[in-house]
């Protein structure tokens, strides 16, 4: 079980309070699909993903970005039991979608870059440390079914 300090909870809440799910989700997924083009293989039904501009204009990418952030919000709302909260998502990504579990870290890194670019100097080392810890717990919960 992960122990969260009051300061970490406040820091993670600060990040979530600044997230516009539509724009941050779209920018994050666009960054991931562009920087790591092999991740596109999981989105074959999304249509044109041939350039960053096409990805950014793709309504399915935008919608999935929101889904990803709502999943993270679900984890935030259940910080004391993320593993159980994400049990079915872990199974889905492992068994049905067969997503390479390394991609969770790539997406988390892209999300952190987007958040940092938006929060700028307000994304302090302390906030980043709490955010990275949160993402590490989420990623571990998503990878759980793979073991």
C-alpha positions as CSV (number, residue, x, y, z in Angstrom):
1,X,0.0,0.0,0.0
2,X,1.2,3.5,-0.9
3,X,1.4,6.1,1.8
4,X,0.5,9.6,0.7
5,X,1.5,12.7,2.7
6,X,-0.9,15.6,3.0
7,X,1.5,17.6,0.9
8,X,1.5,15.1,-1.9
9,X,-2.3,15.0,-1.9
10,X,-2.4,18.8,-2.2
11,X,0.2,18.8,-4.9
12,X,-1.7,16.2,-7.0
13,X,-4.9,18.1,-6.4
14,X,-3.2,21.2,-7.7
15,X,-2.3,19.5,-10.9
16,X,-5.8,18.1,-11.4
17,X,-7.4,21.5,-10.7
18,X,-5.5,22.9,-13.7
19,X,-6.3,20.1,-16.2
20,X,-8.6,20.9,-19.1
21,X,-9.3,17.3,-20.0
22,X,-10.0,18.0,-23.7
23,X,-7.0,20.1,-24.5
24,X,-4.5,18.3,-22.2
25,X,-5.7,14.9,-23.2
26,X,-5.5,15.7,-26.9
27,X,-2.0,17.3,-26.6
28,X,-0.7,14.4,-24.5
29,X,-2.0,11.7,-26.9
30,X,-0.8,13.6,-29.9
31,X,2.6,14.0,-28.4
32,X,2.8,10.2,-27.6
33,X,1.6,9.1,-31.0
34,X,4.0,11.5,-32.8
35,X,7.1,11.0,-30.6
36,X,6.6,7.3,-30.3
37,X,4.9,6.3,-33.6
38,X,4.9,2.6,-32.9
39,X,2.2,3.3,-30.3
40,X,-0.2,4.1,-33.2
41,X,-0.7,0.4,-33.8
42,X,-3.2,0.3,-31.0
43,X,-5.3,3.0,-32.7
44,X,-5.8,1.5,-36.1
45,X,-9.5,2.3,-36.1
46,X,-8.8,6.0,-35.5
47,X,-8.2,6.8,-39.1
48,X,-5.6,9.3,-40.3
49,X,-2.6,9.4,-37.9
50,X,0.0,10.2,-40.5
51,X,1.2,13.5,-39.1
52,X,1.0,15.6,-35.9
53,X,-1.5,17.9,-37.5
54,X,-3.7,15.0,-38.6
55,X,-3.5,13.4,-35.1
56,X,-4.3,16.8,-33.4
57,X,-7.4,17.2,-35.7
58,X,-8.6,13.6,-35.1
59,X,-11.8,13.6,-33.1
60,X,-11.2,10.0,-31.9
61,X,-7.8,11.0,-30.5
62,X,-9.4,13.9,-28.7
63,X,-12.1,11.7,-27.2
64,X,-9.6,9.1,-26.1
65,X,-7.4,11.7,-24.5
66,X,-10.4,12.6,-22.3
67,X,-10.9,9.0,-21.5
68,X,-7.3,8.7,-20.3
69,X,-7.6,11.8,-18.1
70,X,-10.9,10.6,-16.6
71,X,-9.1,7.3,-15.8
72,X,-6.4,9.3,-14.0
73,X,-9.1,11.3,-12.2
74,X,-10.7,8.0,-11.1
75,X,-7.3,7.0,-9.7
76,X,-7.0,10.4,-7.9
77,X,-10.4,9.9,-6.4
78,X,-9.3,6.5,-5.1
79,X,-5.7,7.2,-4.2
80,X,-5.8,4.8,-1.2
81,X,-6.7,1.9,-3.5
82,X,-5.5,2.5,-7.0
83,X,-4.6,-1.1,-7.5
84,X,-8.1,-2.3,-7.0
85,X,-9.6,0.7,-8.8
86,X,-7.6,-0.2,-11.9
87,X,-7.9,-4.0,-11.8
88,X,-10.4,-4.2,-14.7
89,X,-8.4,-1.6,-16.7
90,X,-5.3,-3.7,-16.2
91,X,-7.0,-6.8,-17.4
92,X,-8.5,-5.0,-20.4
93,X,-5.2,-3.6,-21.6
94,X,-3.4,-6.9,-21.0
95,X,-5.8,-9.5,-22.1
96,X,-8.0,-7.8,-24.7
97,X,-6.1,-4.9,-26.1
98,X,-2.6,-6.5,-25.6
99,X,-1.0,-3.1,-25.0
100,X,2.8,-3.2,-24.5
101,X,3.0,-2.2,-20.8
102,X,6.0,0.1,-21.5
103,X,3.6,2.4,-23.4
104,X,2.0,3.4,-20.1
105,X,5.2,5.0,-19.0
106,X,5.6,6.8,-22.4
107,X,2.1,8.2,-22.1
108,X,2.8,9.3,-18.5
109,X,6.0,11.0,-19.6
110,X,4.1,12.9,-22.4
111,X,1.5,13.9,-19.9
112,X,4.1,15.3,-17.5
113,X,5.7,17.3,-20.3
114,X,2.3,18.8,-21.3
115,X,1.5,19.6,-17.7
116,X,4.9,21.2,-17.1
117,X,4.6,23.3,-20.2
118,X,1.3,24.6,-19.0
119,X,2.1,25.2,-15.4
120,X,5.6,26.4,-16.1
121,X,7.2,27.7,-12.9
122,X,4.3,26.6,-10.8
123,X,5.2,23.0,-11.6
124,X,7.7,23.0,-8.8
125,X,10.1,20.2,-8.0
126,X,7.8,19.2,-5.1
127,X,4.7,19.1,-7.3
128,X,6.6,17.1,-9.9
129,X,7.8,14.6,-7.3
130,X,4.3,14.0,-6.1
131,X,2.9,13.8,-9.6
132,X,5.7,11.3,-10.6
133,X,4.9,9.2,-7.6
134,X,1.2,9.3,-8.5
135,X,1.9,8.2,-12.1
136,X,4.2,5.5,-10.9
137,X,1.5,4.0,-8.7
138,X,-1.1,4.3,-11.6
139,X,1.3,2.6,-14.0
140,X,2.1,-0.2,-11.6
141,X,-1.6,-0.8,-11.2
142,X,-2.1,-0.9,-14.9
143,X,0.8,-3.3,-15.3
144,X,-0.3,-5.6,-12.5
145,X,-2.2,-8.0,-14.8
146,X,0.9,-8.5,-16.9
147,X,2.8,-10.2,-14.2
